[in-house]
Amino acid sequence: MMRTGSRRFPTFSAATAQRTARVAAAGFGVVAVFQLLLALGAPWGRAALGGYNEGTLPPELRVVSLVSMAVFLGAGFVVLGRAGHWGDRLSGTFRVGTWALAVILPLGALMNLASSSPWERFGWAPFTFLLAVATLVVARGQSHDHAQVRGGT
């Protein structure tokens, strides 16, 4: 359910934020698995890192893919945390992290659009944009503890 928190920006219920966080985390998981497979030698260099490497990535870019995998796994952890899946302990960190992702992901989508790789332009750019929208929904969602105080679930 969408509510109007201010005139310009809607807020979303905790339940919507939780569902959307699971979808976003799954999307981040897809990207993490892709990066892992690149690091392990999958011949998909044209679909990553600007599309400049045909076939298998060179060793230094395989390391970059491993780091990227860790970042995307962390992103999934953060959006799930913002939606209350890990409790209240780090709620401020999860809130800031989710907003950071909501700002960074559209920039990533623009970078993919600017790529010379059709895989990045027509595959990763829309996928990244959808992750950005999902992350924004989670960022604008009510926290789980706030919903409990108000009588929701």
C-alpha positions as CSV (number, residue, x, y, z in Angstrom):
1,M,0.0,0.0,0.0
2,M,1.3,3.5,-0.9
3,R,0.8,6.4,1.4
4,T,1.6,10.0,1.0
5,G,4.3,11.0,3.4
6,S,4.6,14.4,1.9
7,R,3.0,16.0,-1.1
8,R,5.9,15.1,-3.4
9,F,7.1,11.7,-2.3
10,P,4.9,8.7,-1.4
11,T,5.8,6.3,1.4
12,F,5.1,2.6,1.4
13,S,3.9,0.2,4.0
14,A,6.3,-2.1,5.9
15,A,4.7,-5.1,4.1
16,T,5.3,-3.5,0.7
17,A,8.9,-2.6,1.7
18,Q,9.5,-6.2,2.9
19,R,8.2,-7.8,-0.3
20,T,10.1,-5.3,-2.5
21,A,13.3,-5.9,-0.5
22,R,13.1,-9.6,-1.2
23,V,12.7,-8.9,-4.9
24,A,15.6,-6.5,-4.8
25,A,17.8,-8.9,-2.8
26,A,17.0,-11.6,-5.4
27,G,18.1,-9.2,-8.2
28,F,21.3,-8.4,-6.3
29,G,21.8,-12.1,-6.0
30,V,21.5,-12.6,-9.7
31,V,24.2,-9.9,-10.3
32,A,26.4,-11.5,-7.6
33,V,26.1,-14.9,-9.2
34,F,26.9,-13.4,-12.6
35,Q,30.0,-11.7,-11.1
36,L,31.1,-15.0,-9.5
37,L,30.8,-16.9,-12.7
38,L,32.8,-14.2,-14.5
39,A,35.5,-14.5,-11.8
40,L,35.5,-18.3,-12.2
41,G,36.2,-17.9,-16.0
42,A,32.8,-17.8,-17.7
43,P,33.2,-16.4,-21.2
44,W,30.9,-13.4,-20.8
45,G,33.4,-10.6,-20.9
46,R,31.3,-8.7,-23.6
47,A,28.5,-8.5,-21.0
48,A,30.5,-6.8,-18.3
49,L,32.9,-4.0,-17.4
50,G,32.2,-2.0,-20.5
51,G,32.2,-5.0,-22.9
52,Y,35.9,-4.6,-23.8
53,N,36.9,-8.1,-23.1
54,E,35.7,-10.9,-25.4
55,G,35.5,-14.2,-23.7
56,T,37.0,-14.8,-20.4
57,L,38.1,-11.8,-18.3
58,P,41.9,-11.4,-17.6
59,P,43.0,-12.2,-14.0
60,E,43.0,-8.7,-12.7
61,L,39.4,-8.2,-13.9
62,R,38.4,-11.5,-12.3
63,V,39.4,-10.0,-9.0
64,V,37.3,-6.9,-9.8
65,S,34.4,-9.4,-10.4
66,L,34.9,-11.0,-7.0
67,V,34.9,-7.6,-5.3
68,S,31.7,-6.7,-7.3
69,M,30.1,-10.0,-6.1
70,A,30.8,-9.0,-2.5
71,V,29.4,-5.5,-3.0
72,F,26.2,-6.9,-4.6
73,L,25.7,-9.5,-1.8
74,G,26.2,-6.6,0.7
75,A,23.6,-4.6,-1.2
76,G,21.1,-7.4,-0.8
77,F,21.9,-7.7,2.9
78,V,21.3,-3.9,3.3
79,V,17.9,-3.7,1.6
80,L,16.7,-6.7,3.6
81,G,17.9,-5.1,6.7
82,R,16.1,-1.8,5.9
83,A,12.9,-3.8,5.5
84,G,13.4,-5.3,9.0
85,H,14.6,-8.8,8.1
86,W,17.6,-8.6,10.5
87,G,15.9,-6.8,13.4
88,D,16.4,-3.3,14.7
89,R,20.0,-3.3,15.7
90,L,21.5,-1.6,12.7
91,S,18.4,0.2,11.4
92,G,20.2,3.5,10.9
93,T,23.0,1.9,9.0
94,F,20.5,0.0,6.8
95,R,18.5,3.2,6.2
96,V,21.6,5.2,5.1
97,G,22.9,2.2,3.0
98,T,19.6,1.8,1.2
99,W,19.4,5.5,0.4
100,A,23.0,5.3,-0.9
101,L,22.0,2.4,-3.2
102,A,19.0,4.4,-4.3
103,V,21.3,7.2,-5.5
104,I,24.1,5.0,-6.9
105,L,22.0,2.5,-8.9
106,P,20.5,5.0,-11.3
107,L,24.1,6.2,-12.0
108,G,25.0,2.5,-12.7
109,A,22.1,2.2,-15.1
110,L,23.3,5.4,-17.0
111,M,26.8,3.9,-17.2
112,N,25.3,0.7,-18.7
113,L,23.3,2.8,-21.2
114,A,26.5,4.5,-22.2
115,S,28.4,1.3,-22.7
116,S,29.5,0.0,-26.1
117,S,28.3,-3.4,-25.1
118,P,24.7,-4.2,-26.3
119,W,24.5,-6.7,-23.4
120,E,25.0,-3.8,-21.0
121,R,22.8,-1.3,-22.9
122,F,19.8,-3.6,-23.4
123,G,20.2,-6.0,-20.6
124,W,22.0,-4.6,-17.6
125,A,20.8,-1.0,-17.9
126,P,17.1,-1.9,-17.6
127,F,17.8,-4.5,-14.9
128,T,19.8,-2.0,-12.9
129,F,17.1,0.6,-13.3
130,L,14.5,-1.8,-11.9
131,L,16.8,-2.5,-9.0
132,A,17.1,1.2,-8.4
133,V,13.3,1.5,-8.4
134,A,12.9,-1.4,-6.0
135,T,15.6,0.0,-3.7
136,L,13.8,3.4,-3.7
137,V,10.6,1.7,-2.7
138,V,12.4,0.0,0.2
139,A,14.1,3.3,1.2
140,R,10.7,5.1,1.2
141,G,9.0,2.2,3.1
142,Q,8.1,2.4,6.7
143,S,10.5,0.5,8.9
144,H,9.1,-2.7,10.4
145,D,9.4,-1.4,14.0
146,H,7.5,1.8,13.0
147,A,4.7,-0.3,11.5
148,Q,4.4,-2.4,14.7
149,V,4.1,0.7,16.8
150,R,1.3,1.9,14.6
151,G,-0.5,-1.4,14.8
152,G,0.5,-2.9,11.5
153,T,2.6,-6.0,10.7
